[in-house]
Amino acid sequence: MKEDSDTSIALSSFNIMSLVYAMQDSDLVHLSYCEGKIVASLQNWFYTLAHDENRLRGLDTVDGSRKIVQSAADVTAVSQMADELNTLVLLIAQELQPDIPTSFPAWRAKVESEFLI
């Protein structure tokens, strides 16, 4: 996603891996016929981190050598990754259901009004 983005995202692969490693195992394990749920889990995790800077700044790298986020630029980069995942989820949703709202905030509001996320 980082490499395919139209925006330059200043996160190393190691930091991205560390962010995913910090997820709950239960959010990464899905039944084989529900593999698409991993995209939603990743989107939800990055959305959470992009909106909870204290939690984001508290995460350590996989090897425990340092905090993943060390600057304001890192916080911005995580938000950019969250935006990329939001766009991916929206594009998938629009492909599956063409009548959904065309912006991520409008789509998320629709989903949250219909279900508890």
N, C-alpha and C positions, 0 to 999 in steps of 0.2 A: 504494500500500500504506500509506503514511504516513497519508494522509487517511482511508482506510477502516478503520484500526486502532481498536480499542476503547480502546487506550492512547494517551496523548498522547506522540508521539515528537518530541523537540526537536532535529531535524536539518533544516537548510534544504534546499530543493531543490538548490541549488548544491552543498552538501556531499554529498548523495546522488549527484548526477551525477558529482562528483569521485571518489567511492568506486568507482562503476561504471567510470569512465574509467581508473582504476588497474588494472583487471583485465587479464589477458593477452588480447590480441586473439583468440587461438585459443579462449578460453573463451566468446567472444561470437559467434563465427561457426559456424553449424550449417547443415546441408543443409535445404532448404525442407521436406522431409517429417519433419524432426526439430526443428521450431521449439520444441517443448515443452522441449527440452534447455536452452534459455536460462534457464528458471526454475530448473532444477537447478544450472546454473552460477552463477547469482546466489546461490542458497541456499548453495552450497558456499563461495563467496567471502566472504559475510557471516559464515558459521559460522567460517571461518578467522580473519577479522579479530576476531570476538568472543572468540576463544580465543588470540589473539596480540597483546596490547596494544602491544608494542614495534613490531611491524610496522605496526599501525594508526596509532600515533603518528608513524611515519616518513613517512606519505603526504602529499603536497602537493596543493593544490587544482589544478584544471585549468589555471588561469592562472599557477600557481607563486608566487602572492603570499603564501601562508602554509601552515601545516600544516592539514590538514582537522580534526583533533581537537586542541582547545585546552583541554579541561577534562575533569574526571571525568564531568560531565553528558553530554558528547559521547560518551564511551566507553559509558556506559549507553544512550544513544540508539542507537548502533550495535548493541549487544546486543539491544535491543528490535526493531530492524529484522531482525536475524538470527532472532529468535523468530517474527516475523510470516512470514518466508519459510519457516521450519521448518513452521509451521502450514499454510501454503499447500501446500507439497510433500506434507505428510501428508494433507491433504484430497483432493488430486488422487490420491494413491496409494490412499486408501481408496475413492474413487469407482471407480478402475480395478480394485482387488482388495479387496473388502469384508472379507476375513478377516485383514487385516494388523493388527498391534498398534495400539492407540488412542492411544499417547503417542509423541511424537517420539523421545525417548531409546530407547524399546523398539524402535521401527521402525528407527532408525539402527543399533542393535546387531544387529538381524536382517540388515539389508543388509550391514553390514560383515562379518558372519560368513559370508555367502554370496559376497560379491564383495570385491575390493580396490578401495577408493575412493581 
